[in-house]
Amino acid sequence: MAMTKSDDEERSGKSKADRFTRLAQARTTNVLRSIRILGNLSNTSNYSYTPEQVRKIFSAIRAQLDNAESKFDAGARKKMSEKFKL
């Protein structure tokens, strides 16, 4: 039996793997850029912050990263808060 493209793949002209690759590259680039510019806040000439604030920021990032990774490992769909507040 020959494999055929799904209706969605035929309409879009792209496979699920192609869409995953395209979106994963774009979204990862955005995350890496955001992390890089977050680091700019460490400039004490321009900003003042406490160690507790820094801990909260990176704790929230780690928790969200762990959640995203677990979705790939177990197919979990647990949603975490999109908002962050110090």
Secondary structure, 3 states (H helix, E strand, C coil): CCCCCCHHHHHHCCCHHHHHHHHHHHHHHHHHHHHHHHHHHHCCCCCCCCHHHHHHHHHHHHHHHHHHHHHHHHCCCCCCCCCCCC
